[in-house]
Amino acid sequence: MRLVAESTEDGASIATLDQWAPVRQALTAPLRDAAELEEPPTVEGVRDALDAALPMFSSDRFTELGLILPPLLRDADTVAQLDPEGRAVRVRLLQLTGWLLTQTRQFEAAEGCLDAALDGAADRLQGAATVNTMCWLLLRQGKLSEARELATRWADDTEPRLSRATPAELSAWGWLLLRVSAAAVRDNRAGEAEDALRLAHSAAVAMGREFAPGEDFLRTFGPVTVALKRTENAMIIDRPDVVLRLAANVPAGGLRPTSNNRNRHLLDVADAHTKTRQYAEAVAIMANIRDASPQWLPNQRYARDILGRVISKRRTLTDDMRSLADTVGLPL
């Protein structure tokens, strides 16, 4: 028995598809010949532009990213023809774009983008960073067996010797184990999920703290990350009491509130409050998420489901409930 359906997330809305059409077109556009351009882009220029855009990725500023990504993707394609450094910059941009497309539920485009990033990976750690997002994409689509098998294969291939592993190696291996656990718990494989989570905890202990190899926020990993995922697993198996107990011990700092970690955790906490009939607490948490990440919340089907359960139990709706319903697209 599976704990989730085969398709757990619907696709992007028409408005999202329209907004992101230039990005998808840039991903499939023919390569330009750098020699024919009056002012061809440089590797340094593209790298600097990507660095300047990173805060937009980590703070979920989707509207701005939808505008800057098309020319940046075209420039990255051009410099990738020049030298290995250009190819590395392009891979990094494709990783981030694939993650963003997964966030906004543009699954087909995300798959093509991540496939291209994996094809261009220079080493196994760069490849593992891409596979981590690939596994998340499969999870969002409900493709549990595929996600578990892919994550398991890459975790086996990247397993380091803990006594001398680098932070980058620990992060790569730890995240793949978390994907194994996430797929297993959703597929009613509790033992496998716990085993993978235990190994991920070992990697986090060896890491010692939350750390982002190469300042890459997507690879932030450590004890807090594992604690958040343990809480997520408890929600998947419908143990709201365990979720609230674990959440009370999660440190408030040490991890930025991005969609890959704390915001998702907070939705689990809101769901646990809903299932224990603490509706005001659930609404307050979701309102805080909206205030912190207003462009992230509308893309979360989970948020819509939680709010729907809250509203179904209330005779009258507060202003916050109505505002949240509008944000997540829940008809009243």
C-alpha positions in Angstrom: 0.0 0.0 0.0 1.3 3.4 -0.9 0.7 6.4 1.4 0.4 8.8 -1.6 -1.2 8.5 -4.9 0.8 8.0 -8.1 0.3 11.7 -9.0 0.5 13.8 -5.9 0.9 17.2 -7.5 -1.1 18.7 -10.3 0.7 20.7 -13.0 1.3 24.4 -13.4 -1.6 26.8 -13.9 -2.2 28.4 -17.2 -1.0 31.7 -15.7 2.3 30.1 -14.6 2.8 28.5 -18.0 2.3 31.8 -19.7 4.6 33.6 -17.3 7.4 31.1 -17.8 7.1 30.5 -21.5 10.1 32.7 -22.3 12.2 30.6 -19.9 11.1 27.3 -21.5 11.8 28.8 -25.0 15.3 29.8 -23.9 16.0 26.3 -22.7 15.2 24.8 -26.2 16.5 27.6 -28.4 19.2 26.8 -31.0 22.8 27.6 -29.9 24.2 30.9 -31.0 27.6 31.1 -32.6 29.7 33.4 -30.3 31.9 34.4 -33.2 28.9 36.0 -35.0 27.8 38.2 -32.0 28.9 41.8 -31.8 29.4 41.6 -28.1 29.6 38.0 -27.1 29.1 37.2 -23.4 32.0 36.2 -21.3 32.3 33.5 -18.7 33.1 36.1 -16.0 30.1 38.2 -17.0 27.7 35.2 -16.9 29.1 34.0 -13.6 28.7 37.5 -12.1 25.1 37.7 -13.3 24.4 34.3 -11.8 25.9 35.2 -8.5 23.8 38.4 -8.4 20.7 36.3 -9.1 21.3 33.8 -6.3 19.5 35.8 -3.6 16.4 35.8 -5.9 16.5 32.0 -6.0 17.0 31.6 -2.2 14.2 34.0 -1.4 11.7 32.6 -3.9 11.4 35.8 -6.1 9.9 34.0 -9.0 8.6 37.0 -10.8 12.0 38.6 -11.1 13.6 35.3 -12.1 11.1 34.8 -14.8 12.4 38.0 -16.4 16.1 37.6 -16.0 16.5 33.9 -16.8 15.8 33.9 -20.6 18.8 36.1 -21.5 21.0 34.5 -18.8 20.3 31.0 -20.1 21.1 32.1 -23.7 24.4 33.7 -22.6 25.2 30.6 -20.5 24.7 28.4 -23.6 27.0 30.6 -25.5 29.9 30.6 -23.0 29.6 26.9 -22.5 31.0 26.5 -26.0 34.1 28.4 -25.0 35.8 26.5 -22.2 35.2 24.2 -19.2 34.6 27.1 -16.9 31.7 28.2 -19.1 30.3 24.7 -19.1 30.4 24.7 -15.2 28.5 28.0 -15.0 25.9 26.6 -17.4 25.5 23.4 -15.3 25.0 25.5 -12.2 22.4 27.7 -13.9 20.5 24.6 -15.2 20.5 23.1 -11.8 18.9 26.2 -10.3 16.5 26.6 -13.2 15.4 22.9 -13.0 14.8 23.4 -9.3 12.7 26.5 -10.0 10.7 24.7 -12.7 10.0 21.9 -10.2 8.9 24.4 -7.6 6.4 25.9 -10.1 5.2 22.4 -11.2 6.4 22.7 -14.7 7.5 19.1 -14.6 8.3 18.3 -18.2 10.5 21.4 -18.6 12.2 20.6 -15.3 13.1 17.1 -16.4 14.6 18.4 -19.6 16.6 21.1 -17.8 17.9 18.7 -15.2 18.8 16.1 -17.8 20.9 18.7 -19.6 22.6 19.6 -16.3 23.4 16.0 -15.5 24.9 15.5 -19.0 27.2 18.5 -18.5 28.3 17.6 -14.9 32.1 17.6 -14.6 32.3 15.2 -11.6 30.2 12.9 -9.4 29.5 15.6 -6.8 28.1 18.0 -9.4 26.1 15.2 -10.8 24.8 14.2 -7.3 23.6 17.8 -6.8 21.5 17.5 -9.9 20.2 14.1 -9.1 19.1 15.4 -5.7 16.7 17.7 -7.5 15.7 15.0 -10.0 14.6 12.8 -7.1 12.6 15.7 -5.7 10.9 16.2 -9.1 10.0 12.5 -9.1 8.6 12.7 -5.6 6.4 15.7 -6.5 5.1 13.6 -9.4 4.4 10.6 -7.2 6.9 8.4 -9.0 8.1 6.8 -5.8 9.9 3.7 -7.1 11.8 5.8 -9.6 12.8 8.3 -7.0 13.9 5.6 -4.5 15.9 3.7 -7.1 17.6 6.7 -8.5 18.5 8.1 -5.0 19.7 4.7 -3.8 22.0 4.1 -6.8 23.6 7.5 -6.5 23.9 7.3 -2.7 25.7 4.0 -3.1 28.0 5.5 -5.7 28.8 8.6 -3.6 29.1 7.1 -0.1 32.2 8.6 1.4 34.4 7.4 4.3 33.0 9.4 7.1 36.4 9.8 8.9 37.8 11.8 6.0 34.8 13.0 4.0 34.7 16.6 2.9 31.6 18.8 3.6 30.7 18.6 -0.1 30.8 14.8 0.0 28.7 14.6 3.2 26.1 17.0 1.8 25.8 15.1 -1.5 25.5 11.7 0.2 23.2 13.0 3.0 20.7 14.6 0.7 20.5 11.5 -1.5 19.8 9.4 1.7 17.1 11.9 2.6 15.5 11.4 -0.8 15.7 7.6 -0.3 13.9 8.1 3.0 11.3 10.4 1.6 10.4 8.0 -1.2 10.4 4.9 1.0 8.1 6.4 3.7 5.6 7.5 1.1 5.7 4.0 -0.4 4.9 2.3 3.0 8.5 1.1 3.5 9.0 2.3 7.0 12.1 0.3 7.7 13.9 1.5 4.6 12.9 5.1 5.4 14.3 4.9 8.9 17.5 3.2 7.8 18.2 5.9 5.2 17.3 8.6 7.8 19.7 7.1 10.3 22.5 7.1 7.8 21.7 10.7 6.9 21.9 11.6 10.5 25.4 10.0 10.7 26.4 12.3 7.8 24.9 15.3 9.6 26.8 14.5 12.8 30.0 14.2 10.8 29.2 17.5 9.2 28.7 19.0 12.7 26.5 22.0 11.6 24.4 23.3 8.8 26.7 24.0 5.9 26.3 24.9 2.3 29.2 23.6 0.2 30.4 26.3 -2.2 27.8 28.7 -0.7 25.2 26.7 -2.6 22.0 27.1 -0.7 20.4 24.1 -2.4 23.0 21.8 -0.8 22.7 23.2 2.7 22.9 20.1 4.9 23.4 19.3 8.6 21.6 18.2 11.8 18.8 20.7 11.4 18.0 19.5 7.9 17.8 15.9 9.0 15.6 17.0 11.9 13.2 18.7 9.5 13.0 15.6 7.3 12.4 13.4 10.3 9.4 15.6 11.1 8.2 15.4 7.5 8.3 11.6 7.7 6.2 11.7 10.8 3.5 13.7 9.0 3.5 11.4 6.1 2.6 8.4 8.4 -0.1 10.6 10.0 1.5 11.1 13.4 0.7 14.8 14.1 1.5 14.3 17.8 5.1 13.3 16.9 5.3 16.2 14.4 4.5 18.7 17.1 6.9 17.1 19.6 9.8 17.0 17.1 9.1 20.5 15.9 9.3 21.9 19.4 13.0 20.8 19.5 14.0 22.1 16.0 16.3 25.1 16.4 14.8 28.4 15.3 18.0 29.5 13.6 20.7 27.9 11.4 18.6 27.4 8.3 17.2 30.0 6.0 13.4 29.8 5.4 13.5 28.6 1.8 11.0 26.3 0.1 13.3 23.4 0.3 13.5 23.3 4.1 11.9 25.4 6.7 8.8 26.5 4.8 7.9 22.9 4.0 8.6 22.0 7.6 6.2 24.8 8.8 3.5 23.4 6.5 3.9 20.1 8.2 3.5 21.8 11.6 0.4 23.6 10.3 -1.0 20.3 9.1 -0.3 18.7 12.5 -2.1 21.6 14.2 -5.1 21.1 11.8 -5.3 17.4 12.6 -5.3 18.1 16.3 -8.0 20.7 15.9 -5.8 23.7 16.6 -7.0 25.6 13.7 -6.0 29.1 14.8 -2.4 27.9 15.2 -2.4 26.4 11.8 -3.7 29.6 10.2 -1.2 31.7 12.0 1.7 29.6 10.7 0.5 29.7 7.2 0.0 33.5 7.4 3.6 33.8 8.5 4.8 31.6 5.6 2.8 33.9 3.2 4.4 37.0 4.6 7.9 35.5 4.4 7.6 33.8 1.0 4.5 35.3 -0.8 5.6 33.9 -4.2 6.3 30.4 -2.9 3.1 29.6 -1.1 0.7 29.8 -4.2 2.7 26.9 -5.8 2.1 24.5 -2.9 -0.8 22.2 -3.4 -0.1 21.0 0.2 -0.9 24.4 1.5 -4.2 24.4 -0.3 -5.1 21.0 1.1 -4.3 22.1 4.7 -6.3 25.3 4.4 -9.2 23.4 2.8 -9.4 21.2 5.9 -9.3 24.1 8.2 -12.1 26.0 6.4 -14.2 22.8 6.2 -14.3 22.8 10.0 -15.2 26.4 10.5 -18.6 28.0 10.4 -17.2 31.5 9.9 -14.0 32.6 8.2 -11.5 35.1 9.5 -9.9 37.7 7.4 -6.7 35.7 7.5 -8.4 32.6 6.2 -10.0 34.5 3.3 -6.7 36.1 2.4 -4.8 32.8 2.5 -7.5 31.2 0.4 -7.0 33.8 -2.2 -3.2 33.3 -2.0 -3.3 29.6 -2.6 -6.2 29.6 -5.0 -8.8 27.9 -2.8 -12.4 28.6 -3.9 -14.6 29.7 -1.1 
